[in-house]
Amino acid sequence: MSSSVFADKDDKDEKKEYKNHDKDEKKYYKNHDKDEKKHFKNNHDDTTPIINLGFLQLAAHDFFNMQRCMDEFRELIPGCIAEDLENGKLDLSTVLFHPQAGDCNFKKSLKQKGECKLYDDNADIGLPSIANGGELRSVENIMISTASADIGEKYLKLKEKFGEKKAYKKVLKYYHKQLEIAYEESFHLKFPKAKKGEVTNMHNLAIRAGHDFLPAKITFNSVPETSLFLIDPLGDKLSKEEKKQPSSTVNGEFDVEFTGIEFCPIPGIFCIKVDLLAADRDFGMEFADATLGMDAGTFDEFMGELKDGEFNKKDKVSKLTKEAFERGLYLK
């Protein structure tokens, strides 16, 4: 797991105050780990529960800038600049931090509220809010919307009980635990430990290969074969049972529907039209970098490695994905 964000230790009074809460938290993780290990052992196949995709997509957004500030929203989000860059860290920047220029992190947000601040806590429909999971990318589909809203709501409840600083430490721990579950159930590889290093465009391209898991249709509100593109991400979230349904299989291909997406996460305000496969290939071409070993054919190489139905630890795509998570977890 990642290093602690803050070096200071709780004093005796704080330890006493949080003792019962931490005890319940440890019990939760112990029982949860037991259930997840059992699931992992019995379901070692080429799919993953779709809630895992929500957390993995949230991680991808945390790692990389994917047009955080779109033109049509710039006037609605003061200080929003399209050239913002993520810091490559799994620090919940997309759920908590207002998309302003500069290197923002939670510690800075507490000290520099005017320059690096948190999203407002108000659940404004269609606009970024912690309760809705943060920035607009978090409502791209019901899977990431469910995962990011889970994080946002948990943070707000913890903040009310413990204050901002303690709430962030606790929700970050929870977030990293969900990523560990998602990583191991999806890739069938051991979740890595934090390690210093830069997250590059090569890592971005490798993580994009995870789109192989995305299902075009899921069961939602008891209706099977519901198009992912017709579900309102700001409406009802996935139920406990719906979270467990399987993703698409890993086979080195995208579901055909993702080669021509046209849907509106926020009807009348925010619509998307994209060929996801072409977009991922184009990323490799646009940011080709010989020093990284990345060129126009790299994405197809990654997809070719997945044709056997697994993220083999010897494959380049698996090594790069692991490396990205190692570096993203390093928060010193």
SULHU-V429776 format. One record per helix or strand of 3 or more residues. SS is the DSSP state (h for helix, s for strand). FROM is the first residue (numbers start at 0). TO is the last residue. Records with the same first field share a line. If there is no record, write none. Layout:
# SULHU-V429776
SS->FROM-TO / FROM-TO
This chain:
# SULHU-V429776
h->11-41 / 49-62 / 70-72 / 92-95 / 105-110 / 129-131 / 135-138 / 141-161 / 163-186 / 200-212 / 227-229 / 239-242 / 255-258 / 275-285 / 289-291 / 297-304 / 315-328
s->216-219 / 222-226 / 260-265 / 269-273
